[in-house]
């Protein structure tokens, strides 16, 4: 699938803050993040994932992102465990 635009990620952050988690390095630089939204139904479609439904029964993970220099270190796995 395609990468989300910055405005799309910002709108997810505003609408679904409890489903956004980030990892920062010692200097405050962003290392990576996971974000998602809730939706109704058990079959995920582009339409069902397009908006956050706070009472939705399913959690849709949209992004698991780690900056290039920190990949292959198990950080995405750890973020998902925390998620």
Secondary structure as UniProt FT lines:
FT   HELIX           6..15
FT   HELIX           17..19
FT   STRAND          20..24
FT   TURN            26..27
FT   STRAND          30..39
FT   TURN            46..49
FT   TURN            54..55
FT   STRAND          58..66
FT   HELIX           68..70
FT   TURN            71..72
FT   HELIX           75..82
//
